[in-house]
Amino acid sequence: MPLAYFVTAIVLATRPQVARVGAGLLIAVGVVPLLAAGLCFGLLAAQSG
């Protein structure tokens, strides 16, 4: 599933008509892990403090 997501995002990013959609999908790939890591560290900090 993730491989299909990456391939689809790259293909869409290279097509001029839907380049913004593809770029948005690729940006989401970077944003989601950052948000998840922040949430994880926040929960760990709340439990230990």
Buried (B, 14 or more C-beta within 10 A) or exposed (E): EEEEEEEEBEEBBEEEEBEEBBEBBBEEEEEEEEEEEEEEEEEEEEEEE
